Amino acid sequence: MTKLKWQTRYLHHENVGELHNLSHQNDRVVVLYTGDDENQGDLSYDFDVSALAAASDLNNDDEDDSDSDDENESDGDEDGNRKKRRLSEDGETDPLKLFRKLKKEYYHMGTFHGKPSGCLMYELSHYLRKNTNDLLWLACVSLTDQFVHERLTNERYQAGVMELKQHINSSGNLDTLTSVTLKDGTKVCAPDASRITYEDEPRLMLLQEWNLFDSMLCSSYMATKLKTWSDNGTKKLMLLLAQMGFALDESKQKFRYMSAEIKRTMKDMFDHFLPDYGLTDFYYRGFLLLHGYSSKVSAADVVYGVTALLESPKSTGFGEAYDALSLKKLEKLESGMRHAIKIQRAILRQGSTAITRKRAIRSGSKFRWVKLEDSADTKLLGNPQALTKFGYFLMDALREKGAKMKPLICVCYTQGKDKVLIVGVCGKPRLGVTDVIP
């Protein structure tokens, strides 16, 4: 407890965004909050969020057990009266009515995510002067996780990237010893040194572990744009490869064994030809962990691999995901990547079936719904994150077809229809959205 109090005083001394409890009257539940949190959110509140927190605490007080002693009751009455006086300043005389009103407005805003916990933990370690490259890498992975799983807007992702780039540069990470100089002046790579860097990456899933053709065929971004589940879409993909001068046989080789010349010219070719196919935002700024002579791991690949391990049917999935996240056992991460590829293939198969089969996607006045019953693919998609990715895939495909955007409900039967998993998606977060679901 003493150490915790010291750290709290230290953080306050460093002025960490004037960190304080969201509800000043609630000592039981502490929500760390700063004024900057509002500016970093995807959706802006039209009311004082602290007023909602205080009203919520008042509502909980009214529901407390009535067997407390007289002294506590008198204290509670005094606190409640102070809350009522403060809340009545917002124009609502009844604080409980105010709470219900604010709660209704809050829920009508829809779902959105806050700052990645990995980034928050790195900031705390930075202010305590206990930051390390390992923690910085985990922060990069956590931000990439929100981007890959479409939990934040592009604007917020770019802001997060700029913040992490400053940490990478200022920490001296880019100047970390990655080479040694021999007596004759020759510099050679130091195999035990690792560093974090950043560069533009294509929106191709697990390209380093897969091959170029299949990654382009199955990645949600390109598959929904080119409609690669159809014969015409596959022909478009093959035509694109031909225009860029990439032989089909070589494009189907594992990416790490492809020609160095193709890898060198790939970005220029994509930038030149992809806009003709409506692919205008193909590259994004991503993070890489470089280690030793040639080892290179993408933060996005780590996200795909670790997520697949977490939703693995094995009972030891969490332990394996933890090992893969630490990068101490690369074979675990590679196993997760292979499982993620199987999941993505299942998404493409079931997405193709849902889009091409009549009445596979049912539409109502307020939402659409689709049901998965294929016994083989439900084993792969019968997990919350995998089914959510499937829902986003269908939303993007319907958007490309010009369909009116509605919330989508995905229903997946598992274990011989003994259990049902239901996931609802509302489309990608957009800056300034105020009416997601009526």
Backbone hydrogen bonds, N-H to C=O, Kabsch-Sander energy under -0.5 kcal/mol:
donor,donor_aa,acceptor,acceptor_aa,energy
5,K,1,M,-2.4
6,W,2,T,-2.3
7,Q,3,K,-2.5
8,T,4,L,-2.3
9,R,5,K,-2.4
10,Y,6,W,-2.4
11,L,7,Q,-2.8
12,H,8,T,-2.3
13,H,9,R,-2.3
14,E,10,Y,-1.8
15,N,12,H,-1.2
16,V,11,L,-1.3
17,G,15,N,-2.3
20,H,33,Y,-1.8
22,L,31,V,-2.1
24,H,22,L,-0.6
26,N,23,S,-0.9
27,D,25,Q,-0.8
30,V,28,R,-0.5
31,V,29,V,-0.6
32,L,30,V,-0.6
33,Y,20,H,-2.3
35,G,17,G,-0.5
37,D,34,T,-1.3
38,E,35,G,-0.9
39,N,35,G,-0.7
40,Q,36,D,-1.4
41,G,37,D,-0.6
41,G,38,E,-0.8
49,V,47,F,-0.7
51,A,48,D,-0.7
52,L,48,D,-1.3
53,A,49,V,-2.0
54,A,50,S,-2.4
55,A,51,A,-2.5
56,S,52,L,-2.4
57,D,53,A,-2.0
58,L,54,A,-2.0
59,N,55,A,-2.4
60,N,56,S,-2.0
61,D,57,D,-2.1
62,D,58,L,-1.8
63,E,59,N,-0.8
63,E,60,N,-0.7
64,D,61,D,-1.3
73,E,69,D,-2.1
74,S,70,D,-2.5
75,D,71,E,-2.1
76,G,72,N,-2.7
77,D,73,E,-2.6
78,E,74,S,-2.0
79,D,75,D,-2.4
80,G,76,G,-3.0
81,N,77,D,-2.4
82,R,78,E,-1.8
83,K,79,D,-2.3
84,K,80,G,-2.7
85,R,81,N,-2.4
86,R,82,R,-2.2
87,L,83,K,-3.2
88,S,84,K,-2.2
89,E,85,R,-0.5
89,E,86,R,-0.8
90,D,87,L,-1.8
91,G,88,S,-1.6
92,E,87,L,-0.6
93,T,91,G,-0.5
98,L,94,D,-2.0
99,F,95,P,-2.4
100,R,96,L,-2.2
101,K,97,K,-2.4
102,L,98,L,-2.9
103,K,99,F,-2.7
104,K,100,R,-2.1
105,E,101,K,-2.1
106,Y,102,L,-2.4
107,Y,103,K,-2.5
108,H,104,K,-1.8
109,M,106,Y,-1.1
110,G,107,Y,-1.3
113,H,151,R,-0.7
120,L,116,P,-1.9
121,M,117,S,-2.7
122,Y,118,G,-1.8
123,E,119,C,-2.1
124,L,120,L,-2.2
125,S,121,M,-2.4
126,H,122,Y,-2.5
127,Y,123,E,-2.4
128,L,124,L,-1.7
129,R,126,H,-1.2
130,K,125,S,-3.6
131,N,125,S,-0.6
136,L,132,T,-2.1
137,W,133,N,-2.4
138,L,134,D,-1.9
139,A,135,L,-1.8
140,C,136,L,-2.0
141,V,137,W,-2.3
142,S,138,L,-2.3
143,L,139,A,-2.1
144,T,140,C,-2.2
145,D,141,V,-2.3
146,Q,142,S,-1.5
147,F,143,L,-1.7
148,V,144,T,-3.2
149,H,145,D,-2.2
150,E,147,F,-1.3
151,R,146,Q,-3.3
152,L,146,Q,-0.6
157,Y,153,T,-2.0
158,Q,154,N,-2.6
159,A,155,E,-1.9
160,G,156,R,-2.3
161,V,157,Y,-2.6
162,M,158,Q,-2.3
163,E,159,A,-1.8
164,L,160,G,-2.3
165,K,161,V,-2.6
166,Q,162,M,-1.7
167,H,163,E,-1.5
168,I,164,L,-2.7
169,N,165,K,-2.6
170,S,166,Q,-2.9
171,S,167,H,-1.9
172,G,169,N,-1.1
173,N,168,I,-1.1
174,L,168,I,-0.8
175,D,172,G,-1.0
176,T,173,N,-1.7
178,T,176,T,-0.6
180,V,188,V,-2.8
182,L,180,V,-0.5
182,L,186,T,-3.4
185,G,182,L,-1.8
188,V,180,V,-2.6
190,A,178,T,-2.2
193,A,190,A,-1.6
195,R,290,L,-2.3
197,T,288,L,-2.5
199,E,286,G,-1.8
201,E,284,Y,-3.5
203,R,282,F,-1.7
204,L,202,P,-2.1
205,M,203,R,-0.5
207,L,204,L,-1.0
209,E,206,L,-0.6
210,W,206,L,-1.7
212,L,253,Q,-0.6
213,F,251,S,-2.5
215,S,211,N,-2.4
216,M,212,L,-2.1
217,L,213,F,-2.2
218,C,214,D,-2.4
219,S,215,S,-2.0
223,A,219,S,-3.1
224,T,220,S,-2.1
225,K,221,Y,-0.9
226,L,222,M,-2.8
227,K,223,A,-1.5
228,T,223,A,-1.2
230,S,227,K,-2.0
233,G,227,K,-0.5
234,T,230,S,-2.2
235,K,231,D,-2.3
236,K,232,N,-2.1
237,L,233,G,-2.0
238,M,234,T,-2.3
239,L,235,K,-2.4
240,L,236,K,-2.4
241,L,237,L,-2.2
242,A,238,M,-2.0
243,Q,239,L,-2.5
244,M,240,L,-1.8
245,G,242,A,-1.1
246,F,241,L,-2.6
247,A,245,G,-0.7
251,S,247,A,-2.2
252,K,248,L,-1.1
253,Q,250,E,-1.3
255,F,210,W,-2.5
257,Y,254,K,-2.0
258,M,255,F,-1.7
263,K,259,S,-1.9
264,R,260,A,-1.9
265,T,261,E,-1.9
266,M,262,I,-1.1
269,M,265,T,-2.3
270,F,266,M,-2.7
271,D,267,K,-2.6
272,H,268,D,-1.5
273,F,269,M,-2.5
274,L,270,F,-2.2
276,D,273,F,-1.2
277,Y,274,L,-2.1
278,G,275,P,-1.5
279,L,274,L,-2.0
280,T,278,G,-1.1
284,Y,201,E,-2.2
286,G,199,E,-2.9
286,G,284,Y,-0.6
288,L,197,T,-2.8
289,L,297,V,-2.8
290,L,195,R,-2.8
290,L,288,L,-0.6
291,H,295,S,-2.5
292,G,193,A,-2.2
295,S,291,H,-1.2
297,V,289,L,-2.1
299,A,287,F,-2.6
302,V,298,S,-2.0
303,V,299,A,-2.0
304,Y,300,A,-2.4
305,G,301,D,-2.6
306,V,302,V,-2.9
307,T,303,V,-2.4
308,A,304,Y,-1.9
309,L,305,G,-1.8
310,L,306,V,-2.3
311,E,307,T,-1.5
312,S,309,L,-1.4
317,G,314,K,-1.2
320,E,316,T,-2.2
321,A,317,G,-2.4
322,Y,318,F,-2.4
323,D,319,G,-2.1
324,A,320,E,-2.5
325,L,321,A,-2.2
326,S,322,Y,-1.5
327,L,323,D,-0.6
327,L,324,A,-0.8
328,K,323,D,-1.0
329,K,323,D,-0.8
332,K,329,K,-1.4
333,L,329,K,-1.2
334,E,330,L,-2.7
335,S,331,E,-1.8
336,G,332,K,-2.1
337,M,333,L,-2.3
338,R,334,E,-2.1
339,H,335,S,-1.9
340,A,336,G,-2.3
341,I,337,M,-1.9
342,K,338,R,-1.6
343,I,339,H,-2.0
344,Q,340,A,-2.3
345,R,341,I,-2.2
346,A,342,K,-2.0
347,I,343,I,-2.2
348,L,344,Q,-2.1
349,R,345,R,-2.5
350,Q,346,A,-2.8
351,G,347,I,-2.4
352,S,348,L,-2.4
353,T,349,R,-2.1
354,A,350,Q,-2.5
355,I,351,G,-2.2
356,T,352,S,-2.3
357,R,353,T,-2.2
360,A,357,R,-1.5
362,R,360,A,-0.7
362,R,369,W,-2.4
364,G,367,F,-3.0
368,R,407,P,-2.8
369,W,362,R,-2.5
370,V,409,I,-2.4
371,K,360,A,-0.6
372,L,411,V,-3.3
378,T,374,D,-2.3
379,K,375,S,-0.6
380,L,376,A,-0.5
380,L,377,D,-0.6
381,L,377,D,-2.7
382,G,378,T,-1.4
383,N,381,L,-1.2
387,L,383,N,-2.8
388,T,384,P,-2.0
389,K,385,Q,-2.3
390,F,386,A,-1.9
391,G,387,L,-2.1
392,Y,388,T,-2.4
393,F,389,K,-2.2
394,L,390,F,-2.2
395,M,391,G,-2.3
396,D,392,Y,-2.5
397,A,393,F,-2.4
398,L,394,L,-2.8
399,R,395,M,-2.1
400,E,396,D,-2.2
401,K,397,A,-1.3
402,G,399,R,-1.3
403,A,398,L,-2.5
408,L,425,V,-2.7
409,I,368,R,-2.4
410,C,408,L,-0.5
410,C,423,V,-3.4
411,V,370,V,-2.7
412,C,421,L,-2.7
413,Y,372,L,-1.7
414,T,419,K,-2.8
418,D,414,T,-0.7
418,D,415,Q,-1.3
419,K,414,T,-2.0
421,L,412,C,-2.9
423,V,410,C,-2.3
425,V,408,L,-2.6
432,G,42,D,-1.5
433,V,430,R,-1.6
436,V,108,H,-0.7
